[in-house]
Amino acid sequence: MGRLIKFLVYVLCLCVIGLVGYAYIGPFFGVDFSAPQTEITQPVILNAD
């Protein structure tokens, strides 16, 4: 049972390292992580009585 938990911890660490590596190296391969930026305008009606 201890070997299974140790194996899962190793796999989890490798996944985290892979995800962080992908986040840093991804833009060099054409992956765009930026959020789409669009301007949104909405009228506001104030009830000033």
mmCIF file of the N, C-alpha and C atoms, coordinates in Angstrom:
data_MODEL
# 
_entry.id   MODEL 
# 
loop_
_atom_site.group_PDB 
_atom_site.id 
_atom_site.type_symbol 
_atom_site.label_atom_id 
_atom_site.label_alt_id 
_atom_site.label_comp_id 
_atom_site.label_asym_id 
_atom_site.label_entity_id 
_atom_site.label_seq_id 
_atom_site.pdbx_PDB_ins_code 
_atom_site.Cartn_x 
_atom_site.Cartn_y 
_atom_site.Cartn_z 
_atom_site.occupancy 
_atom_site.B_iso_or_equiv 
_atom_site.pdbx_formal_charge 
_atom_site.auth_seq_id 
_atom_site.auth_comp_id 
_atom_site.auth_asym_id 
_atom_site.auth_atom_id 
_atom_site.pdbx_PDB_model_num 
ATOM 1   N N  . MET A 1 1  ? 0.832   -1.195 0.000   1.00 0.00 ? 1  MET A N  1 
ATOM 2   C CA . MET A 1 1  ? 0.000   0.000  0.000   1.00 0.00 ? 1  MET A CA 1 
ATOM 3   C C  . MET A 1 1  ? 0.872   1.251  0.000   1.00 0.00 ? 1  MET A C  1 
ATOM 4   N N  . GLY A 1 2  ? 1.969   1.216  0.720   1.00 0.00 ? 2  GLY A N  1 
ATOM 5   C CA . GLY A 1 2  ? 2.875   2.358  0.767   1.00 0.00 ? 2  GLY A CA 1 
ATOM 6   C C  . GLY A 1 2  ? 3.515   2.634  -0.587  1.00 0.00 ? 2  GLY A C  1 
ATOM 7   N N  . ARG A 1 3  ? 3.828   1.566  -1.336  1.00 0.00 ? 3  ARG A N  1 
ATOM 8   C CA . ARG A 1 3  ? 4.424   1.749  -2.655  1.00 0.00 ? 3  ARG A CA 1 
ATOM 9   C C  . ARG A 1 3  ? 3.435   2.395  -3.609  1.00 0.00 ? 3  ARG A C  1 
ATOM 10  N N  . LEU A 1 4  ? 2.163   2.066  -3.479  1.00 0.00 ? 4  LEU A N  1 
ATOM 11  C CA . LEU A 1 4  ? 1.134   2.655  -4.346  1.00 0.00 ? 4  LEU A CA 1 
ATOM 12  C C  . LEU A 1 4  ? 1.002   4.148  -4.070  1.00 0.00 ? 4  LEU A C  1 
ATOM 13  N N  . ILE A 1 5  ? 0.989   4.526  -2.815  1.00 0.00 ? 5  ILE A N  1 
ATOM 14  C CA . ILE A 1 5  ? 0.881   5.945  -2.456  1.00 0.00 ? 5  ILE A CA 1 
ATOM 15  C C  . ILE A 1 5  ? 2.122   6.698  -2.924  1.00 0.00 ? 5  ILE A C  1 
ATOM 16  N N  . LYS A 1 6  ? 3.288   6.098  -2.759  1.00 0.00 ? 6  LYS A N  1 
ATOM 17  C CA . LYS A 1 6  ? 4.528   6.716  -3.213  1.00 0.00 ? 6  LYS A CA 1 
ATOM 18  C C  . LYS A 1 6  ? 4.503   6.898  -4.734  1.00 0.00 ? 6  LYS A C  1 
ATOM 19  N N  . PHE A 1 7  ? 4.015   5.894  -5.449  1.00 0.00 ? 7  PHE A N  1 
ATOM 20  C CA . PHE A 1 7  ? 3.904   5.981  -6.905  1.00 0.00 ? 7  PHE A CA 1 
ATOM 21  C C  . PHE A 1 7  ? 2.946   7.104  -7.311  1.00 0.00 ? 7  PHE A C  1 
ATOM 22  N N  . LEU A 1 8  ? 1.807   7.212  -6.625  1.00 0.00 ? 8  LEU A N  1 
ATOM 23  C CA . LEU A 1 8  ? 0.846   8.271  -6.940  1.00 0.00 ? 8  LEU A CA 1 
ATOM 24  C C  . LEU A 1 8  ? 1.412   9.660  -6.652  1.00 0.00 ? 8  LEU A C  1 
ATOM 25  N N  . VAL A 1 9  ? 2.193   9.782  -5.606  1.00 0.00 ? 9  VAL A N  1 
ATOM 26  C CA . VAL A 1 9  ? 2.836   11.068 -5.301  1.00 0.00 ? 9  VAL A CA 1 
ATOM 27  C C  . VAL A 1 9  ? 3.827   11.424 -6.402  1.00 0.00 ? 9  VAL A C  1 
ATOM 28  N N  . TYR A 1 10 ? 4.611   10.455 -6.880  1.00 0.00 ? 10 TYR A N  1 
ATOM 29  C CA . TYR A 1 10 ? 5.548   10.701 -7.967  1.00 0.00 ? 10 TYR A CA 1 
ATOM 30  C C  . TYR A 1 10 ? 4.817   11.112 -9.246  1.00 0.00 ? 10 TYR A C  1 
ATOM 31  N N  . VAL A 1 11 ? 3.732   10.437 -9.549  1.00 0.00 ? 11 VAL A N  1 
ATOM 32  C CA . VAL A 1 11 ? 2.964   10.771 -10.751 1.00 0.00 ? 11 VAL A CA 1 
ATOM 33  C C  . VAL A 1 11 ? 2.361   12.166 -10.611 1.00 0.00 ? 11 VAL A C  1 
ATOM 34  N N  . LEU A 1 12 ? 1.865   12.502 -9.445  1.00 0.00 ? 12 LEU A N  1 
ATOM 35  C CA . LEU A 1 12 ? 1.302   13.831 -9.215  1.00 0.00 ? 12 LEU A CA 1 
ATOM 36  C C  . LEU A 1 12 ? 2.381   14.906 -9.373  1.00 0.00 ? 12 LEU A C  1 
ATOM 37  N N  . CYS A 1 13 ? 3.564   14.664 -8.838  1.00 0.00 ? 13 CYS A N  1 
ATOM 38  C CA . CYS A 1 13 ? 4.669   15.630 -8.982  1.00 0.00 ? 13 CYS A CA 1 
ATOM 39  C C  . CYS A 1 13 ? 5.052   15.793 -10.450 1.00 0.00 ? 13 CYS A C  1 
ATOM 40  N N  . LEU A 1 14 ? 5.107   14.702 -11.188 1.00 0.00 ? 14 LEU A N  1 
ATOM 41  C CA . LEU A 1 14 ? 5.426   14.793 -12.610 1.00 0.00 ? 14 LEU A CA 1 
ATOM 42  C C  . LEU A 1 14 ? 4.366   15.555 -13.381 1.00 0.00 ? 14 LEU A C  1 
ATOM 43  N N  . CYS A 1 15 ? 3.108   15.362 -13.025 1.00 0.00 ? 15 CYS A N  1 
ATOM 44  C CA . CYS A 1 15 ? 2.020   16.098 -13.681 1.00 0.00 ? 15 CYS A CA 1 
ATOM 45  C C  . CYS A 1 15 ? 2.118   17.592 -13.395 1.00 0.00 ? 15 CYS A C  1 
ATOM 46  N N  . VAL A 1 16 ? 2.423   17.949 -12.165 1.00 0.00 ? 16 VAL A N  1 
ATOM 47  C CA . VAL A 1 16 ? 2.550   19.366 -11.811 1.00 0.00 ? 16 VAL A CA 1 
ATOM 48  C C  . VAL A 1 16 ? 3.736   19.985 -12.551 1.00 0.00 ? 16 VAL A C  1 
ATOM 49  N N  . ILE A 1 17 ? 4.857   19.292 -12.591 1.00 0.00 ? 17 ILE A N  1 
ATOM 50  C CA . ILE A 1 17 ? 6.027   19.789 -13.307 1.00 0.00 ? 17 ILE A CA 1 
ATOM 51  C C  . ILE A 1 17 ? 5.717   19.918 -14.802 1.00 0.00 ? 17 ILE A C  1 
ATOM 52  N N  . GLY A 1 18 ? 5.013   18.964 -15.350 1.00 0.00 ? 18 GLY A N  1 
ATOM 53  C CA . GLY A 1 18 ? 4.631   19.022 -16.764 1.00 0.00 ? 18 GLY A CA 1 
ATOM 54  C C  . GLY A 1 18 ? 3.695   20.179 -17.057 1.00 0.00 ? 18 GLY A C  1 
ATOM 55  N N  . LEU A 1 19 ? 2.751   20.430 -16.176 1.00 0.00 ? 19 LEU A N  1 
ATOM 56  C CA . LEU A 1 19 ? 1.813   21.528 -16.374 1.00 0.00 ? 19 LEU A CA 1 
ATOM 57  C C  . LEU A 1 19 ? 2.517   22.876 -16.293 1.00 0.00 ? 19 LEU A C  1 
ATOM 58  N N  . VAL A 1 20 ? 3.404   23.024 -15.328 1.00 0.00 ? 20 VAL A N  1 
ATOM 59  C CA . VAL A 1 20 ? 4.161   24.271 -15.202 1.00 0.00 ? 20 VAL A CA 1 
ATOM 60  C C  . VAL A 1 20 ? 5.079   24.448 -16.417 1.00 0.00 ? 20 VAL A C  1 
ATOM 61  N N  . GLY A 1 21 ? 5.704   23.392 -16.846 1.00 0.00 ? 21 GLY A N  1 
ATOM 62  C CA . GLY A 1 21 ? 6.551   23.464 -18.039 1.00 0.00 ? 21 GLY A CA 1 
ATOM 63  C C  . GLY A 1 21 ? 5.756   23.830 -19.276 1.00 0.00 ? 21 GLY A C  1 
ATOM 64  N N  . TYR A 1 22 ? 4.585   23.270 -19.422 1.00 0.00 ? 22 TYR A N  1 
ATOM 65  C CA . TYR A 1 22 ? 3.724   23.584 -20.560 1.00 0.00 ? 22 TYR A CA 1 
ATOM 66  C C  . TYR A 1 22 ? 3.293   25.044 -20.525 1.00 0.00 ? 22 TYR A C  1 
ATOM 67  N N  . ALA A 1 23 ? 3.023   25.564 -19.329 1.00 0.00 ? 23 ALA A N  1 
ATOM 68  C CA . ALA A 1 23 ? 2.617   26.963 -19.202 1.00 0.00 ? 23 ALA A CA 1 
ATOM 69  C C  . ALA A 1 23 ? 3.745   27.902 -19.603 1.00 0.00 ? 23 ALA A C  1 
ATOM 70  N N  . TYR A 1 24 ? 4.991   27.539 -19.291 1.00 0.00 ? 24 TYR A N  1 
ATOM 71  C CA . TYR A 1 24 ? 6.122   28.399 -19.628 1.00 0.00 ? 24 TYR A CA 1 
ATOM 72  C C  . TYR A 1 24 ? 6.590   28.219 -21.067 1.00 0.00 ? 24 TYR A C  1 
ATOM 73  N N  . ILE A 1 25 ? 6.567   26.991 -21.570 1.00 0.00 ? 25 ILE A N  1 
ATOM 74  C CA . ILE A 1 25 ? 7.113   26.712 -22.897 1.00 0.00 ? 25 ILE A CA 1 
ATOM 75  C C  . ILE A 1 25 ? 6.036   26.747 -23.974 1.00 0.00 ? 25 ILE A C  1 
ATOM 76  N N  . GLY A 1 26 ? 4.782   26.659 -23.615 1.00 0.00 ? 26 GLY A N  1 
ATOM 77  C CA . GLY A 1 26 ? 3.691   26.644 -24.579 1.00 0.00 ? 26 GLY A CA 1 
ATOM 78  C C  . GLY A 1 26 ? 3.677   27.809 -25.548 1.00 0.00 ? 26 GLY A C  1 
ATOM 79  N N  . PRO A 1 27 ? 3.874   29.062 -25.088 1.00 0.00 ? 27 PRO A N  1 
ATOM 80  C CA . PRO A 1 27 ? 3.854   30.183 -26.033 1.00 0.00 ? 27 PRO A CA 1 
ATOM 81  C C  . PRO A 1 27 ? 4.935   30.101 -27.111 1.00 0.00 ? 27 PRO A C  1 
ATOM 82  N N  . PHE A 1 28 ? 6.038   29.408 -26.873 1.00 0.00 ? 28 PHE A N  1 
ATOM 83  C CA . PHE A 1 28 ? 7.064   29.257 -27.905 1.00 0.00 ? 28 PHE A CA 1 
ATOM 84  C C  . PHE A 1 28 ? 6.601   28.340 -29.030 1.00 0.00 ? 28 PHE A C  1 
ATOM 85  N N  . PHE A 1 29 ? 5.599   27.511 -28.758 1.00 0.00 ? 29 PHE A N  1 
ATOM 86  C CA . PHE A 1 29 ? 5.074   26.603 -29.767 1.00 0.00 ? 29 PHE A CA 1 
ATOM 87  C C  . PHE A 1 29 ? 3.757   27.087 -30.354 1.00 0.00 ? 29 PHE A C  1 
ATOM 88  N N  . GLY A 1 30 ? 3.386   28.334 -30.087 1.00 0.00 ? 30 GLY A N  1 
ATOM 89  C CA . GLY A 1 30 ? 2.194   28.912 -30.697 1.00 0.00 ? 30 GLY A CA 1 
ATOM 90  C C  . GLY A 1 30 ? 0.928   28.775 -29.875 1.00 0.00 ? 30 GLY A C  1 
ATOM 91  N N  . VAL A 1 31 ? 1.024   28.360 -28.633 1.00 0.00 ? 31 VAL A N  1 
ATOM 92  C CA . VAL A 1 31 ? -0.153  28.244 -27.776 1.00 0.00 ? 31 VAL A CA 1 
ATOM 93  C C  . VAL A 1 31 ? -0.401  29.596 -27.120 1.00 0.00 ? 31 VAL A C  1 
ATOM 94  N N  . ASP A 1 32 ? -1.616  30.111 -27.223 1.00 0.00 ? 32 ASP A N  1 
ATOM 95  C CA . ASP A 1 32 ? -1.941  31.424 -26.680 1.00 0.00 ? 32 ASP A CA 1 
ATOM 96  C C  . ASP A 1 32 ? -2.827  31.248 -25.452 1.00 0.00 ? 32 ASP A C  1 
ATOM 97  N N  . PHE A 1 33 ? -2.322  31.672 -24.294 1.00 0.00 ? 33 PHE A N  1 
ATOM 98  C CA . PHE A 1 33 ? -3.060  31.519 -23.044 1.00 0.00 ? 33 PHE A CA 1 
ATOM 99  C C  . PHE A 1 33 ? -3.769  32.794 -22.627 1.00 0.00 ? 33 PHE A C  1 
ATOM 100 N N  . SER A 1 34 ? -3.629  33.870 -23.393 1.00 0.00 ? 34 SER A N  1 
ATOM 101 C CA . SER A 1 34 ? -4.228  35.140 -22.983 1.00 0.00 ? 34 SER A CA 1 
ATOM 102 C C  . SER A 1 34 ? -5.747  35.103 -23.188 1.00 0.00 ? 34 SER A C  1 
ATOM 103 N N  . ALA A 1 35 ? -6.428  35.808 -22.340 1.00 0.00 ? 35 ALA A N  1 
ATOM 104 C CA . ALA A 1 35 ? -7.880  35.873 -22.428 1.00 0.00 ? 35 ALA A CA 1 
ATOM 105 C C  . ALA A 1 35 ? -8.282  36.787 -23.583 1.00 0.00 ? 35 ALA A C  1 
ATOM 106 N N  . PRO A 1 36 ? -9.362  36.455 -24.285 1.00 0.00 ? 36 PRO A N  1 
ATOM 107 C CA . PRO A 1 36 ? -9.806  37.343 -25.360 1.00 0.00 ? 36 PRO A CA 1 
ATOM 108 C C  . PRO A 1 36 ? -10.295 38.675 -24.779 1.00 0.00 ? 36 PRO A C  1 
ATOM 109 N N  . GLN A 1 37 ? -9.819  39.751 -25.375 1.00 0.00 ? 37 GLN A N  1 
ATOM 110 C CA . GLN A 1 37 ? -10.158 41.067 -24.860 1.00 0.00 ? 37 GLN A CA 1 
ATOM 111 C C  . GLN A 1 37 ? -11.133 41.748 -25.820 1.00 0.00 ? 37 GLN A C  1 
ATOM 112 N N  . THR A 1 38 ? -12.320 42.013 -25.316 1.00 0.00 ? 38 THR A N  1 
ATOM 113 C CA . THR A 1 38 ? -13.314 42.749 -26.084 1.00 0.00 ? 38 THR A CA 1 
ATOM 114 C C  . THR A 1 38 ? -13.917 43.812 -25.183 1.00 0.00 ? 38 THR A C  1 
ATOM 115 N N  . GLU A 1 39 ? -14.250 44.943 -25.801 1.00 0.00 ? 39 GLU A N  1 
ATOM 116 C CA . GLU A 1 39 ? -14.850 46.031 -25.039 1.00 0.00 ? 39 GLU A CA 1 
ATOM 117 C C  . GLU A 1 39 ? -16.355 45.816 -24.962 1.00 0.00 ? 39 GLU A C  1 
ATOM 118 N N  . ILE A 1 40 ? -16.887 45.903 -23.774 1.00 0.00 ? 40 ILE A N  1 
ATOM 119 C CA . ILE A 1 40 ? -18.327 45.732 -23.558 1.00 0.00 ? 40 ILE A CA 1 
ATOM 120 C C  . ILE A 1 40 ? -18.865 47.030 -22.984 1.00 0.00 ? 40 ILE A C  1 
ATOM 121 N N  . THR A 1 41 ? -19.845 47.601 -23.665 1.00 0.00 ? 41 THR A N  1 
ATOM 122 C CA . THR A 1 41 ? -20.488 48.815 -23.159 1.00 0.00 ? 41 THR A CA 1 
ATOM 123 C C  . THR A 1 41 ? -21.940 48.497 -22.876 1.00 0.00 ? 41 THR A C  1 
ATOM 124 N N  . GLN A 1 42 ? -22.417 48.999 -21.763 1.00 0.00 ? 42 GLN A N  1 
ATOM 125 C CA . GLN A 1 42 ? -23.782 48.756 -21.342 1.00 0.00 ? 42 GLN A CA 1 
ATOM 126 C C  . GLN A 1 42 ? -24.335 50.043 -20.736 1.00 0.00 ? 42 GLN A C  1 
ATOM 127 N N  . PRO A 1 43 ? -25.498 50.494 -21.202 1.00 0.00 ? 43 PRO A N  1 
ATOM 128 C CA . PRO A 1 43 ? -26.050 51.731 -20.637 1.00 0.00 ? 43 PRO A CA 1 
ATOM 129 C C  . PRO A 1 43 ? -26.529 51.514 -19.203 1.00 0.00 ? 43 PRO A C  1 
ATOM 130 N N  . VAL A 1 44 ? -26.347 52.530 -18.401 1.00 0.00 ? 44 VAL A N  1 
ATOM 131 C CA . VAL A 1 44 ? -26.775 52.484 -16.997 1.00 0.00 ? 44 VAL A CA 1 
ATOM 132 C C  . VAL A 1 44 ? -27.846 53.535 -16.804 1.00 0.00 ? 44 VAL A C  1 
ATOM 133 N N  . ILE A 1 45 ? -29.002 53.147 -16.309 1.00 0.00 ? 45 ILE A N  1 
ATOM 134 C CA . ILE A 1 45 ? -30.095 54.072 -16.035 1.00 0.00 ? 45 ILE A CA 1 
ATOM 135 C C  . ILE A 1 45 ? -30.164 54.290 -14.535 1.00 0.00 ? 45 ILE A C  1 
ATOM 136 N N  . LEU A 1 46 ? -29.966 55.533 -14.120 1.00 0.00 ? 46 LEU A N  1 
ATOM 137 C CA . LEU A 1 46 ? -29.997 55.870 -12.705 1.00 0.00 ? 46 LEU A CA 1 
ATOM 138 C C  . LEU A 1 46 ? -31.332 56.510 -12.359 1.00 0.00 ? 46 LEU A C  1 
ATOM 139 N N  . ASN A 1 47 ? -31.940 56.075 -11.305 1.00 0.00 ? 47 ASN A N  1 
ATOM 140 C CA . ASN A 1 47 ? -33.190 56.646 -10.831 1.00 0.00 ? 47 ASN A CA 1 
ATOM 141 C C  . ASN A 1 47 ? -32.861 57.664 -9.732  1.00 0.00 ? 47 ASN A C  1 
ATOM 142 N N  . ALA A 1 48 ? -32.602 58.891 -10.147 1.00 0.00 ? 48 ALA A N  1 
ATOM 143 C CA . ALA A 1 48 ? -32.275 59.947 -9.188  1.00 0.00 ? 48 ALA A CA 1 
ATOM 144 C C  . ALA A 1 48 ? -33.540 60.749 -8.898  1.00 0.00 ? 48 ALA A C  1 
ATOM 145 N N  . ASP A 1 49 ? -34.256 60.374 -7.892  1.00 0.00 ? 49 ASP A N  1 
ATOM 146 C CA . ASP A 1 49 ? -35.506 61.065 -7.545  1.00 0.00 ? 49 ASP A CA 1 
ATOM 147 C C  . ASP A 1 49 ? -35.264 62.055 -6.435  1.00 0.00 ? 49 ASP A C  1 
# 
